[in-house]
Amino acid sequence: MNLEKFIELLKYGNFEDQNSRIAIFDKDARFVFVSTTLFGFTENYVGMTVYEYYQGHLADSEVKKVKDCFAKALNGEPSCTQAILTNRLNKEKITWDVDFNSFVDDKGDTYVLSRIRPHEVNLSTSSTNFFIREMVEQSSDVFTVFDKDFYIVYVSKVLGKWRDESVLGLHISDLISGKALEKFYKRYKKAKENPGVVITDIVTIDMSSDDDPRNELILESSVEFHDFNQLGCYYLDRTSDVTEKVLRNREIEIQKATIDKMSKWTALGQMAANIAHEVNNPLAIIELQTQALEKRGKDLKIEQVLEKVRSIAEQKNRIANIVSSLHIYSQDDRSKRESVSLSSLIHDSIALFKTALVDEDLKIVFSNDSDNDIVMVNSSEIIQVFINLLNNAHDAILDLKDKWIEINLDDSNHKVYVDIIDSGHGIEPKLASKIFNRFYTTKGEKKGTGLGLNICQEIMNDHGGHISYVKDAEHTTFSLTFPSVELN
């Protein structure tokens, strides 16, 4: 029998479909041939002894079984044994049937033909190379194996938009450069420091050209590092083209920010006329007091002069509070977070809300029972939440005889709680299930956009907090939860 021709015949065998691995060893138990593996590690077996290979996978007692069976086969006695392999990743024990049969080639050299297959095909062992290969090759993702020096030893396919030619055997630096290559090395270094842990990163590759200067390829790369003992160390990489997904999310974020800003400035627009009125009132008082001092200053007693000065100072502070609250609310830096007293934000929110309020029958009560109401937030966004809830509450009770809004502040277990309650008697269950949906509203066109509660929810989630409607409360109640900042 010609050894080379025999190996060629073995290569055409359908062994992977049968969960079998076929190998040929020389008389010194060194690999001469092994059937193809999923990742093309074949060349790493050749020249290695079967004992060296199994020492990385089996206990010493199991290796001894293999040695005994191999020795029998060399003496012309077909032999088989069962070897128990322990999976290094999940510690699962799998029993394999190992067969050895000897043959002599046409040159008179003795070789051993071996077959290894699982003793029982169960759920874990039936995911054969064949089925795995089918899933990998048909997947829209690219599966790549790099050796320890970052050369490609296997790739499931070539990403069409990236390259048209084969990349097998190329170094990673032949494919990417610049910041993308720097991120690659950092990601793979982290993977090597954490064997078996999936490290994921987003990589952007510039695909721009004179025809399309804005073109870019955005990839999500997930990599694991594994040490296969004598087989060597390899990086297993799964890369997905997420360009459309990322660009779509960017567009959604831009639209959300635009809607958020529109909602805020719509509220400010509704306040504008009333703010002018609120500022003009204290200005008029200041003007009257100033005129009185100018005309009658010499005739006034010192107590009367001081009283007028105090009155002017009070009106000045009133204007300052309105302007300060308005300034905080109109800020547009979403990323700015600072430690702030939640009660101070509630006071600012009430002040701003009242500037747009012409309903003199509405009563607002704020109760603060918190020992620590310090939170890390974007003040502008949280004021927006409170004003949205106050506006909604007022609109809901506008036609009631008894109109009031109560705000309660408390804290416990490293959290700060705010309840906003109005004199209404709740929301119908079928409506309550929809109130946080985007664009859902029960208001008419003249009472706003219907964006408030959805934006409130997004802002609270972004701050690590929570907003909910309390369905079992006696009066209409919305509850907000914030993570608190520990006091030193």
CORRAVEN-V746888 format. One record per residue. N is the residue number from 1. RES is the residue in one letter. OMEGA is omega in whole degrees, -180 to 180 (999 if undefined). BURIAL is I if it has 9 or more other ideal C-beta (glycine too) atoms within 8 Angstrom, else O. D_FIRST is the distance of its C-alpha to the first C-alpha in Angstrom with 1 decimal. Layout:
n=N res=RES omega=OMEGA burial=BURIAL d_first=D_FIRST
n=N res=RES omega=OMEGA burial=BURIAL d_first=D_FIRST
//
This chain:
n=1 res=M omega=178 burial=O d_first=0.0
n=2 res=N omega=-174 burial=O d_first=3.8
n=3 res=L omega=-177 burial=I d_first=6.2
n=4 res=E omega=179 burial=O d_first=9.0
n=5 res=K omega=179 burial=O d_first=8.1
n=6 res=F omega=178 burial=I d_first=7.3
n=7 res=I omega=178 burial=I d_first=10.6
n=8 res=E omega=178 burial=O d_first=12.2
n=9 res=L omega=-180 burial=O d_first=11.8
n=10 res=L omega=-179 burial=I d_first=13.2
n=11 res=K omega=179 burial=O d_first=16.1
n=12 res=Y omega=-178 burial=O d_first=17.2
n=13 res=G omega=-178 burial=O d_first=17.6
n=14 res=N omega=-171 burial=O d_first=21.2
n=15 res=F omega=-177 burial=I d_first=21.0
n=16 res=E omega=179 burial=I d_first=24.3
n=17 res=D omega=-175 burial=O d_first=26.2
n=18 res=Q omega=-177 burial=O d_first=25.3
n=19 res=N omega=-176 burial=I d_first=26.4
n=20 res=S omega=173 burial=I d_first=22.9
n=21 res=R omega=-180 burial=I d_first=21.2
n=22 res=I omega=180 burial=I d_first=17.5
n=23 res=A omega=174 burial=I d_first=16.3
n=24 res=I omega=180 burial=I d_first=13.6
n=25 res=F omega=172 burial=I d_first=15.1
n=26 res=D omega=-175 burial=I d_first=14.5
n=27 res=K omega=177 burial=I d_first=16.2
n=28 res=D omega=177 burial=O d_first=19.5
n=29 res=A omega=177 burial=I d_first=19.3
n=30 res=R omega=179 burial=I d_first=19.3
n=31 res=F omega=171 burial=I d_first=18.2
n=32 res=V omega=179 burial=I d_first=15.3
n=33 res=F omega=171 burial=I d_first=15.5
n=34 res=V omega=-177 burial=I d_first=18.1
n=35 res=S omega=-172 burial=I d_first=19.0
n=36 res=T omega=173 burial=O d_first=22.1
n=37 res=T omega=-176 burial=I d_first=25.5
n=38 res=L omega=-174 burial=O d_first=28.8
n=39 res=F omega=175 burial=I d_first=30.1
n=40 res=G omega=180 burial=I d_first=27.0
n=41 res=F omega=-170 burial=I d_first=26.8
n=42 res=T omega=-174 burial=I d_first=23.0
n=43 res=E omega=-178 burial=O d_first=23.5
n=44 res=N omega=179 burial=O d_first=25.7
n=45 res=Y omega=-171 burial=I d_first=23.1
n=46 res=V omega=-179 burial=I d_first=20.6
n=47 res=G omega=178 burial=O d_first=21.4
n=48 res=M omega=177 burial=I d_first=23.6
n=49 res=T omega=179 burial=I d_first=23.0
n=50 res=V omega=180 burial=I d_first=22.9
n=51 res=Y omega=177 burial=I d_first=26.2
n=52 res=E omega=180 burial=I d_first=27.9
n=53 res=Y omega=-176 burial=I d_first=27.1
n=54 res=Y omega=177 burial=I d_first=28.3
n=55 res=Q omega=178 burial=I d_first=31.4
n=56 res=G omega=-175 burial=I d_first=32.6
n=57 res=H omega=-174 burial=O d_first=32.3
n=58 res=L omega=174 burial=I d_first=32.7
n=59 res=A omega=-178 burial=O d_first=35.3
n=60 res=D omega=-180 burial=O d_first=34.7
n=61 res=S omega=179 burial=O d_first=34.5
n=62 res=E omega=177 burial=I d_first=31.8
n=63 res=V omega=179 burial=I d_first=29.8
n=64 res=K omega=177 burial=O d_first=30.1
n=65 res=K omega=-179 burial=I d_first=28.7
n=66 res=V omega=179 burial=I d_first=25.5
n=67 res=K omega=-179 burial=I d_first=25.3
n=68 res=D omega=-179 burial=I d_first=25.8
n=69 res=C omega=-180 burial=I d_first=23.1
n=70 res=F omega=180 burial=I d_first=20.6
n=71 res=A omega=177 burial=O d_first=21.6
n=72 res=K omega=-178 burial=I d_first=21.1
n=73 res=A omega=179 burial=I d_first=17.6
n=74 res=L omega=179 burial=I d_first=16.8
n=75 res=N omega=176 burial=O d_first=18.4
n=76 res=G omega=-178 burial=O d_first=16.1
n=77 res=E omega=178 burial=O d_first=18.8
n=78 res=P omega=-177 burial=I d_first=18.2
n=79 res=S omega=176 burial=I d_first=21.1
n=80 res=C omega=178 burial=I d_first=23.1
n=81 res=T omega=174 burial=I d_first=26.4
n=82 res=Q omega=180 burial=I d_first=28.9
n=83 res=A omega=-179 burial=I d_first=29.9
n=84 res=I omega=180 burial=I d_first=33.2
n=85 res=L omega=176 burial=I d_first=33.3
n=86 res=T omega=179 burial=I d_first=36.8
n=87 res=N omega=-176 burial=I d_first=37.2
n=88 res=R omega=-176 burial=O d_first=39.1
n=89 res=L omega=-176 burial=O d_first=41.1
n=90 res=N omega=176 burial=O d_first=42.5
n=91 res=K omega=179 burial=O d_first=41.7
n=92 res=E omega=179 burial=O d_first=40.1
n=93 res=K omega=-179 burial=O d_first=37.9
n=94 res=I omega=179 burial=I d_first=34.7
n=95 res=T omega=-179 burial=I d_first=32.5
n=96 res=W omega=171 burial=I d_first=28.8
n=97 res=D omega=-179 burial=I d_first=26.2
n=98 res=V omega=-180 burial=I d_first=23.3
n=99 res=D omega=175 burial=I d_first=20.2
n=100 res=F omega=176 burial=I d_first=17.6
n=101 res=N omega=-178 burial=I d_first=14.5
n=102 res=S omega=173 burial=I d_first=12.2
n=103 res=F omega=-180 burial=I d_first=8.5
n=104 res=V omega=-179 burial=O d_first=7.0
n=105 res=D omega=-175 burial=I d_first=4.5
n=106 res=D omega=176 burial=O d_first=4.8
n=107 res=K omega=179 burial=O d_first=8.3
n=108 res=G omega=179 burial=O d_first=9.2
n=109 res=D omega=-178 burial=I d_first=10.1
n=110 res=T omega=178 burial=O d_first=10.8
n=111 res=Y omega=178 burial=I d_first=11.0
n=112 res=V omega=175 burial=I d_first=13.1
n=113 res=L omega=-176 burial=I d_first=12.9
n=114 res=S omega=173 burial=I d_first=16.6
n=115 res=R omega=176 burial=I d_first=18.9
n=116 res=I omega=-179 burial=I d_first=22.6
n=117 res=R omega=180 burial=I d_first=25.2
n=118 res=P omega=-179 burial=I d_first=29.0
n=119 res=H omega=176 burial=O d_first=30.2
n=120 res=E omega=179 burial=O d_first=33.1
n=121 res=V omega=179 burial=O d_first=33.2
n=122 res=N omega=-175 burial=O d_first=36.8
n=123 res=L omega=-176 burial=O d_first=38.8
n=124 res=S omega=-176 burial=O d_first=37.5
n=125 res=T omega=-178 burial=I d_first=33.8
n=126 res=S omega=174 burial=I d_first=33.7
n=127 res=S omega=-170 burial=O d_first=34.5
n=128 res=T omega=175 burial=I d_first=30.8
n=129 res=N omega=-178 burial=I d_first=29.4
n=130 res=F omega=-177 burial=O d_first=29.4
n=131 res=F omega=177 burial=I d_first=33.1
n=132 res=I omega=179 burial=I d_first=34.1
n=133 res=R omega=179 burial=I d_first=32.4
n=134 res=E omega=-179 burial=O d_first=34.3
n=135 res=M omega=-178 burial=O d_first=37.5
n=136 res=V omega=-175 burial=I d_first=37.0
n=137 res=E omega=-178 burial=O d_first=36.1
n=138 res=Q omega=-179 burial=O d_first=38.9
n=139 res=S omega=175 burial=O d_first=41.5
n=140 res=S omega=178 burial=O d_first=44.2
n=141 res=D omega=178 burial=O d_first=43.7
n=142 res=V omega=178 burial=I d_first=41.3
n=143 res=F omega=-176 burial=I d_first=39.0
n=144 res=T omega=174 burial=I d_first=37.9
n=145 res=V omega=176 burial=I d_first=36.2
n=146 res=F omega=172 burial=I d_first=37.5
n=147 res=D omega=-174 burial=I d_first=36.2
n=148 res=K omega=180 burial=O d_first=38.8
n=149 res=D omega=176 burial=O d_first=39.7
n=150 res=F omega=169 burial=I d_first=40.3
n=151 res=Y omega=-178 burial=I d_first=37.4
n=152 res=I omega=177 burial=I d_first=36.0
n=153 res=V omega=175 burial=I d_first=32.4
n=154 res=Y omega=171 burial=I d_first=32.7
n=155 res=V omega=-175 burial=I d_first=35.3
n=156 res=S omega=179 burial=I d_first=35.5
n=157 res=K omega=177 burial=O d_first=37.3
n=158 res=V omega=179 burial=I d_first=39.8
n=159 res=L omega=-170 burial=I d_first=43.4
n=160 res=G omega=-177 burial=O d_first=44.6
n=161 res=K omega=-173 burial=O d_first=48.1
n=162 res=W omega=-180 burial=O d_first=46.7
n=163 res=R omega=177 burial=O d_first=44.0
n=164 res=D omega=-176 burial=O d_first=42.1
n=165 res=E omega=-179 burial=O d_first=39.2
n=166 res=S omega=179 burial=O d_first=36.3
n=167 res=V omega=-179 burial=I d_first=37.4
n=168 res=L omega=-180 burial=O d_first=34.0
n=169 res=G omega=180 burial=O d_first=34.0
n=170 res=L omega=174 burial=I d_first=37.8
n=171 res=H omega=-178 burial=I d_first=40.3
n=172 res=I omega=180 burial=I d_first=43.0
n=173 res=S omega=174 burial=O d_first=45.6
n=174 res=D omega=-173 burial=O d_first=44.0
n=175 res=L omega=-178 burial=I d_first=45.0
n=176 res=I omega=-179 burial=I d_first=48.3
n=177 res=S omega=176 burial=O d_first=51.2
n=178 res=G omega=-176 burial=O d_first=54.7
n=179 res=K omega=179 burial=O d_first=55.9
n=180 res=A omega=179 burial=I d_first=52.8
n=181 res=L omega=177 burial=I d_first=50.6
n=182 res=E omega=178 burial=O d_first=53.2
n=183 res=K omega=178 burial=I d_first=53.1
n=184 res=F omega=-178 burial=I d_first=49.2
n=185 res=Y omega=179 burial=O d_first=49.3
n=186 res=K omega=-180 burial=O d_first=52.0
n=187 res=R omega=-178 burial=I d_first=50.3
n=188 res=Y omega=174 burial=I d_first=47.0
n=189 res=K omega=178 burial=O d_first=48.9
n=190 res=K omega=179 burial=I d_first=50.6
n=191 res=A omega=180 burial=I d_first=47.3
n=192 res=K omega=179 burial=I d_first=45.9
n=193 res=E omega=-179 burial=O d_first=49.1
n=194 res=N omega=-176 burial=I d_first=48.6
n=195 res=P omega=178 burial=I d_first=44.9
n=196 res=G omega=-180 burial=O d_first=44.1
n=197 res=V omega=-180 burial=O d_first=47.5
n=198 res=V omega=178 burial=O d_first=47.5
n=199 res=I omega=-174 burial=I d_first=49.6
n=200 res=T omega=-179 burial=O d_first=51.0
n=201 res=D omega=176 burial=O d_first=52.9
n=202 res=I omega=-178 burial=I d_first=54.2
n=203 res=V omega=177 burial=I d_first=53.2
n=204 res=T omega=180 burial=I d_first=55.1
n=205 res=I omega=-179 burial=I d_first=53.6
n=206 res=D omega=179 burial=O d_first=56.0
n=207 res=M omega=-174 burial=I d_first=54.9
n=208 res=S omega=178 burial=O d_first=58.3
n=209 res=S omega=179 burial=O d_first=58.8
n=210 res=D omega=-179 burial=O d_first=61.8
n=211 res=D omega=-177 burial=O d_first=61.5
n=212 res=D omega=-175 burial=O d_first=61.3
n=213 res=P omega=-176 burial=O d_first=62.6
n=214 res=R omega=-174 burial=O d_first=62.5
n=215 res=N omega=177 burial=O d_first=58.9
n=216 res=E omega=178 burial=I d_first=56.9
n=217 res=L omega=-177 burial=I d_first=53.7
n=218 res=I omega=-176 burial=I d_first=54.1
n=219 res=L omega=171 burial=I d_first=51.0
n=220 res=E omega=-176 burial=I d_first=50.8
n=221 res=S omega=176 burial=I d_first=48.1
n=222 res=S omega=-174 burial=I d_first=47.0
n=223 res=V omega=173 burial=I d_first=44.8
n=224 res=E omega=175 burial=I d_first=43.3
n=225 res=F omega=179 burial=I d_first=42.0
n=226 res=H omega=175 burial=I d_first=39.3
n=227 res=D omega=-178 burial=O d_first=37.8
n=228 res=F omega=178 burial=I d_first=34.3
n=229 res=N omega=-176 burial=O d_first=34.3
n=230 res=Q omega=-179 burial=I d_first=31.1
n=231 res=L omega=179 burial=I d_first=30.2
n=232 res=G omega=-179 burial=O d_first=33.4
n=233 res=C omega=-176 burial=I d_first=36.6
n=234 res=Y omega=174 burial=I d_first=36.8
n=235 res=Y omega=179 burial=I d_first=39.7
n=236 res=L omega=-171 burial=I d_first=39.2
n=237 res=D omega=174 burial=I d_first=41.6
n=238 res=R omega=-175 burial=I d_first=43.0
n=239 res=T omega=-180 burial=I d_first=45.3
n=240 res=S omega=174 burial=I d_first=47.7
n=241 res=D omega=-177 burial=I d_first=49.9
n=242 res=V omega=-176 burial=I d_first=53.3
n=243 res=T omega=-177 burial=I d_first=55.4
n=244 res=E omega=-180 burial=O d_first=57.2
n=245 res=K omega=-179 burial=O d_first=57.7
n=246 res=V omega=180 burial=I d_first=59.3
n=247 res=L omega=178 burial=I d_first=61.4
n=248 res=R omega=178 burial=O d_first=62.6
n=249 res=N omega=176 burial=O d_first=63.5
n=250 res=R omega=-179 burial=O d_first=65.4
n=251 res=E omega=178 burial=O d_first=67.4
n=252 res=I omega=179 burial=O d_first=68.1
n=253 res=E omega=178 burial=O d_first=69.4
n=254 res=I omega=180 burial=O d_first=71.6
n=255 res=Q omega=-180 burial=O d_first=73.0
n=256 res=K omega=179 burial=I d_first=73.6
n=257 res=A omega=179 burial=I d_first=75.4
n=258 res=T omega=179 burial=O d_first=77.5
n=259 res=I omega=178 burial=I d_first=78.5
n=260 res=D omega=-179 burial=I d_first=79.2
n=261 res=K omega=179 burial=I d_first=81.5
n=262 res=M omega=-180 burial=I d_first=83.2
n=263 res=S omega=-179 burial=I d_first=84.0
n=264 res=K omega=-176 burial=I d_first=85.4
n=265 res=W omega=172 burial=O d_first=87.6
n=266 res=T omega=178 burial=I d_first=88.7
n=267 res=A omega=178 burial=I d_first=90.1
n=268 res=L omega=179 burial=I d_first=91.7
n=269 res=G omega=179 burial=O d_first=93.3
n=270 res=Q omega=-179 burial=O d_first=94.8
n=271 res=M omega=-166 burial=I d_first=96.3
n=272 res=A omega=-176 burial=O d_first=97.7
n=273 res=A omega=-178 burial=O d_first=101.2
n=274 res=N omega=177 burial=I d_first=101.8
n=275 res=I omega=178 burial=I d_first=100.7
n=276 res=A omega=179 burial=O d_first=103.4
n=277 res=H omega=-178 burial=O d_first=105.9
n=278 res=E omega=180 burial=I d_first=104.9
n=279 res=V omega=-178 burial=I d_first=105.3
n=280 res=N omega=-180 burial=O d_first=108.6
n=281 res=N omega=178 burial=O d_first=110.3
n=282 res=P omega=177 burial=I d_first=110.0
n=283 res=L omega=179 burial=I d_first=110.8
n=284 res=A omega=179 burial=O d_first=114.0
n=285 res=I omega=179 burial=I d_first=115.0
n=286 res=I omega=-179 burial=I d_first=114.3
n=287 res=E omega=180 burial=O d_first=116.5
n=288 res=L omega=-179 burial=O d_first=119.4
n=289 res=Q omega=178 burial=I d_first=119.3
n=290 res=T omega=179 burial=I d_first=119.2
n=291 res=Q omega=-180 burial=O d_first=122.2
n=292 res=A omega=179 burial=I d_first=124.1
n=293 res=L omega=-179 burial=I d_first=123.6
n=294 res=E omega=-175 burial=O d_first=124.7
n=295 res=K omega=-172 burial=O d_first=127.8
n=296 res=R omega=-174 burial=O d_first=129.0
n=297 res=G omega=-178 burial=I d_first=127.3
n=298 res=K omega=-176 burial=O d_first=130.5
n=299 res=D omega=-176 burial=O d_first=132.0
n=300 res=L omega=174 burial=I d_first=129.1
n=301 res=K omega=-177 burial=O d_first=129.0
n=302 res=I omega=179 burial=O d_first=126.1
n=303 res=E omega=180 burial=O d_first=124.7
n=304 res=Q omega=178 burial=O d_first=124.7
n=305 res=V omega=-180 burial=I d_first=123.0
n=306 res=L omega=179 burial=O d_first=120.3
n=307 res=E omega=179 burial=O d_first=119.8
n=308 res=K omega=177 burial=I d_first=119.2
n=309 res=V omega=178 burial=O d_first=116.8
n=310 res=R omega=178 burial=O d_first=114.8
n=311 res=S omega=178 burial=I d_first=114.8
n=312 res=I omega=-180 burial=I d_first=113.4
n=313 res=A omega=179 burial=O d_first=110.7
n=314 res=E omega=-179 burial=O d_first=109.6
n=315 res=Q omega=176 burial=I d_first=109.3
n=316 res=K omega=179 burial=I d_first=107.4
n=317 res=N omega=179 burial=O d_first=104.9
n=318 res=R omega=178 burial=I d_first=104.6
n=319 res=I omega=-179 burial=I d_first=103.6
n=320 res=A omega=180 burial=O d_first=101.2
n=321 res=N omega=179 burial=I d_first=99.4
n=322 res=I omega=-179 burial=I d_first=99.0
n=323 res=V omega=-179 burial=O d_first=97.6
n=324 res=S omega=180 burial=I d_first=95.4
n=325 res=S omega=-180 burial=I d_first=93.8
n=326 res=L omega=-180 burial=I d_first=93.4
n=327 res=H omega=179 burial=O d_first=91.7
n=328 res=I omega=-176 burial=I d_first=89.2
n=329 res=Y omega=-175 burial=I d_first=88.3
n=330 res=S omega=179 burial=I d_first=87.9
n=331 res=Q omega=-174 burial=I d_first=85.4
n=332 res=D omega=179 burial=O d_first=82.1
n=333 res=D omega=-176 burial=O d_first=79.7
n=334 res=R omega=-175 burial=O d_first=77.3
n=335 res=S omega=-176 burial=O d_first=75.4
n=336 res=K omega=177 burial=O d_first=78.5
n=337 res=R omega=180 burial=O d_first=78.7
n=338 res=E omega=177 burial=O d_first=81.5
n=339 res=S omega=-176 burial=O d_first=83.0
n=340 res=V omega=177 burial=I d_first=86.0
n=341 res=S omega=-179 burial=O d_first=88.3
n=342 res=L omega=179 burial=I d_first=87.5
n=343 res=S omega=178 burial=I d_first=91.1
n=344 res=S omega=177 burial=O d_first=92.1
n=345 res=L omega=178 burial=I d_first=89.7
n=346 res=I omega=177 burial=I d_first=91.3
n=347 res=H omega=178 burial=I d_first=94.8
n=348 res=D omega=-180 burial=I d_first=93.7
n=349 res=S omega=179 burial=I d_first=92.2
n=350 res=I omega=180 burial=I d_first=95.4
n=351 res=A omega=179 burial=I d_first=97.5
n=352 res=L omega=180 burial=I d_first=95.4
n=353 res=F omega=-178 burial=I d_first=95.4
n=354 res=K omega=179 burial=I d_first=99.2
n=355 res=T omega=180 burial=I d_first=99.7
n=356 res=A omega=-173 burial=I d_first=98.4
n=357 res=L omega=176 burial=I d_first=100.3
n=358 res=V omega=-178 burial=O d_first=103.6
n=359 res=D omega=-177 burial=O d_first=103.6
n=360 res=E omega=-179 burial=O d_first=106.3
n=361 res=D omega=-177 burial=O d_first=105.9
n=362 res=L omega=177 burial=I d_first=102.3
n=363 res=K omega=178 burial=O d_first=102.2
n=364 res=I omega=-179 burial=I d_first=99.3
n=365 res=V omega=178 burial=O d_first=98.9
n=366 res=F omega=-179 burial=I d_first=96.5
n=367 res=S omega=-178 burial=O d_first=95.9
n=368 res=N omega=179 burial=O d_first=94.0
n=369 res=D omega=-176 burial=O d_first=93.1
n=370 res=S omega=174 burial=I d_first=90.3
n=371 res=D omega=178 burial=O d_first=90.3
n=372 res=N omega=-179 burial=I d_first=87.4
n=373 res=D omega=-179 burial=I d_first=86.8
n=374 res=I omega=-179 burial=I d_first=85.0
n=375 res=V omega=177 burial=I d_first=81.9
n=376 res=M omega=-173 burial=O d_first=79.5
n=377 res=V omega=166 burial=I d_first=79.9
n=378 res=N omega=-172 burial=I d_first=80.6
n=379 res=S omega=-178 burial=I d_first=84.4
n=380 res=S omega=-177 burial=I d_first=84.6
n=381 res=E omega=-179 burial=I d_first=81.9
n=382 res=I omega=174 burial=I d_first=83.3
n=383 res=I omega=178 burial=I d_first=86.8
n=384 res=Q omega=178 burial=I d_first=85.4
n=385 res=V omega=-178 burial=I d_first=84.0
n=386 res=F omega=-179 burial=I d_first=87.4
n=387 res=I omega=176 burial=I d_first=89.4
n=388 res=N omega=-179 burial=I d_first=87.1
n=389 res=L omega=177 burial=I d_first=87.7
n=390 res=L omega=178 burial=I d_first=91.4
n=391 res=N omega=180 burial=I d_first=91.7
n=392 res=N omega=-180 burial=I d_first=89.8
n=393 res=A omega=-179 burial=I d_first=92.0
n=394 res=H omega=179 burial=I d_first=95.2
n=395 res=D omega=-177 burial=I d_first=94.2
n=396 res=A omega=-176 burial=I d_first=93.4
n=397 res=I omega=-173 burial=I d_first=96.8
n=398 res=L omega=-176 burial=O d_first=99.0
n=399 res=D omega=179 burial=O d_first=100.9
n=400 res=L omega=177 burial=O d_first=101.4
n=401 res=K omega=-180 burial=O d_first=104.8
n=402 res=D omega=-175 burial=O d_first=103.4
n=403 res=K omega=177 burial=I d_first=101.2
n=404 res=W omega=174 burial=I d_first=99.5
n=405 res=I omega=-179 burial=I d_first=96.3
n=406 res=E omega=178 burial=I d_first=95.4
n=407 res=I omega=-180 burial=I d_first=92.8
n=408 res=N omega=-179 burial=I d_first=91.7
n=409 res=L omega=180 burial=I d_first=89.8
n=410 res=D omega=178 burial=O d_first=88.3
n=411 res=D omega=174 burial=I d_first=85.5
n=412 res=S omega=176 burial=O d_first=83.4
n=413 res=N omega=176 burial=O d_first=79.9
n=414 res=H omega=177 burial=O d_first=79.4
n=415 res=K omega=177 burial=I d_first=80.1
n=416 res=V omega=-175 burial=I d_first=83.1
n=417 res=Y omega=176 burial=I d_first=84.1
n=418 res=V omega=174 burial=I d_first=86.4
n=419 res=D omega=175 burial=I d_first=87.8
n=420 res=I omega=-172 burial=I d_first=89.6
n=421 res=I omega=174 burial=I d_first=91.7
n=422 res=D omega=-173 burial=I d_first=94.1
n=423 res=S omega=176 burial=I d_first=96.8
n=424 res=G omega=-175 burial=I d_first=94.8
n=425 res=H omega=172 burial=O d_first=93.4
n=426 res=G omega=-179 burial=I d_first=89.7
n=427 res=I omega=179 burial=I d_first=87.3
n=428 res=E omega=-176 burial=O d_first=86.4
n=429 res=P omega=-177 burial=O d_first=83.0
n=430 res=K omega=176 burial=O d_first=81.5
n=431 res=L omega=-177 burial=I d_first=82.5
n=432 res=A omega=-179 burial=I d_first=81.6
n=433 res=S omega=-176 burial=O d_first=77.9
n=434 res=K omega=-167 burial=O d_first=77.9
n=435 res=I omega=179 burial=I d_first=80.2
n=436 res=F omega=178 burial=O d_first=77.4
n=437 res=N omega=178 burial=O d_first=75.6
n=438 res=R omega=177 burial=O d_first=75.8
n=439 res=F omega=178 burial=O d_first=78.7
n=440 res=Y omega=179 burial=I d_first=80.0
n=441 res=T omega=172 burial=O d_first=83.8
n=442 res=T omega=-179 burial=O d_first=86.7
n=443 res=K omega=173 burial=O d_first=89.1
n=444 res=G omega=-177 burial=O d_first=90.8
n=445 res=E omega=-176 burial=O d_first=90.3
n=446 res=K omega=-176 burial=O d_first=93.3
n=447 res=K omega=173 burial=O d_first=92.0
n=448 res=G omega=-172 burial=I d_first=88.8
n=449 res=T omega=-175 burial=O d_first=85.2
n=450 res=G omega=-178 burial=I d_first=83.7
n=451 res=L omega=-167 burial=I d_first=81.2
n=452 res=G omega=-173 burial=I d_first=82.8
n=453 res=L omega=178 burial=I d_first=81.0
n=454 res=N omega=178 burial=I d_first=77.5
n=455 res=I omega=177 burial=I d_first=78.2
n=456 res=C omega=-179 burial=I d_first=79.7
n=457 res=Q omega=180 burial=I d_first=76.5
n=458 res=E omega=179 burial=I d_first=74.3
n=459 res=I omega=-180 burial=I d_first=76.6
n=460 res=M omega=178 burial=I d_first=76.6
n=461 res=N omega=-179 burial=I d_first=72.8
n=462 res=D omega=179 burial=O d_first=72.5
n=463 res=H omega=-179 burial=I d_first=74.8
n=464 res=G omega=180 burial=O d_first=72.8
n=465 res=G omega=-176 burial=I d_first=75.7
n=466 res=H omega=174 burial=O d_first=76.3
n=467 res=I omega=-180 burial=I d_first=78.8
n=468 res=S omega=173 burial=O d_first=79.5
n=469 res=Y omega=-179 burial=I d_first=82.1
n=470 res=V omega=-171 burial=I d_first=83.7
n=471 res=K omega=-176 burial=O d_first=84.0
n=472 res=D omega=-178 burial=O d_first=86.0
n=473 res=A omega=-180 burial=I d_first=88.7
n=474 res=E omega=178 burial=O d_first=92.4
n=475 res=H omega=-178 burial=I d_first=92.7
n=476 res=T omega=-173 burial=I d_first=90.1
n=477 res=T omega=170 burial=I d_first=88.0
n=478 res=F omega=-176 burial=I d_first=85.2
n=479 res=S omega=179 burial=I d_first=83.6
n=480 res=L omega=179 burial=I d_first=81.9
n=481 res=T omega=179 burial=I d_first=79.9
n=482 res=F omega=169 burial=I d_first=79.3
n=483 res=P omega=-179 burial=I d_first=77.5
n=484 res=S omega=176 burial=I d_first=80.2
n=485 res=V omega=-177 burial=I d_first=80.4
n=486 res=E omega=178 burial=O d_first=81.2
n=487 res=L omega=178 burial=O d_first=84.5
n=488 res=N omega=999 burial=O d_first=84.6
//
